[in-house]
Amino acid sequence: MIQKKKIYILMGNPDMETLSKKMADAYEAGALEAGHEVRRQNLPEMKFDPILHKGYRVIQELEPDLKTFQENVKWCDHFVVVYPNWWCTTPALLKGVFDRAWLPGFAFNFHKGDWWWTARLKGRSARIILLANTSPLIQWFLFGEFTNELQRATLGFAGFSPIPLSIFYPSETVSEPKKAKWLDEVRRIGRRGV
C-alpha cells in the first residue's frame, strides 16, 4: 500500500519542448495514477526577476509566481525538481528561483552570533531528476561534484531528507526505445511518490 503524498513538481528547464518536460509529465502521470495530490509549476511559464540584486541586505518583493513556489514547497510532503545539467549546474533561470525565493525565514534561519542555522523545511523529502549528455562518472572525474549545489547545499540545507537523485544520460542522443524506458521508469517512481 502506497502512502498518499502531497507532491510538488518543478519542471526546471527554461524550454517546454524538451525531454525535461516529458520527464516531469511522466512523474506527474504516475503520481496521479497512484492517487497522490499533485501541484506543478513549469519554469518557462513563471514570471519573475531571477536576479537577487542586493543579496539578503534588501529582500525584494516576491512576484506572484515566486509566492506560489513558496506556498507549494510549504504545502508538499515531497518536492520533485526536473532539470538539465548545463555546465555542471542548474540552468540560470532555475538558480534564479532559488536565489529569489529560498530566503531566510522561509527555508532557513541563521543564528545571530554564531555560524549555525535552523532548517525550516524539515519533514519533507525530495527527488532530483537530472538530464545530462555526458556520463556522471566522467563529469565527476573531470569537474568534481556537480549535484551538490541543489541536492545538499540548497534542499538539504533547508531540511529536506532523503533526496534521491536520478540521472539520465546521454539525454540528447538517446534512442527512442531507451527514452521510452526512461519515461516508464520515471512514471513508476511517480506512482511510488519517491
RAGI-V475995 format. One line per field, one symbol per residue. ss: DSSP state (a for helix, b for strand, c for the rest). psi: psi as a letter, one per 20 degrees, with the letter a starting at -180 (. if undefined). A space follows every 50 residues. Layout:
# RAGI-V475995
ss: ???
psi: ???
This chain:
# RAGI-V475995
ss: cccccbbbbbbcccccccaaaaaaaaaaaaaaacccbbbbbbaaaccccc cccccccccccccaaaaaaaaaaaaccbbbbbbbcbccbccaaaaaaaaa accbcccbbbccccccbbbcccccbbbbbbbccccaaaaaaaaccccaaa aaaaaaccccccbbbbbbcccccccaaaaaaaaaaaaaaaaacc
psi: ppppropppookpipimrhgghggggggggghhijqppqqqpgiipoqoi pnhkbjhopqppqhhhggggggghhqhppppprqoolkaqqhhghhghgh imqqhfhrpqppiajrrppikqjqrrppoppqiqphggggghiapjihgg ggifghhiipprmqpoppqohijqqgggghgghgghgggggik.
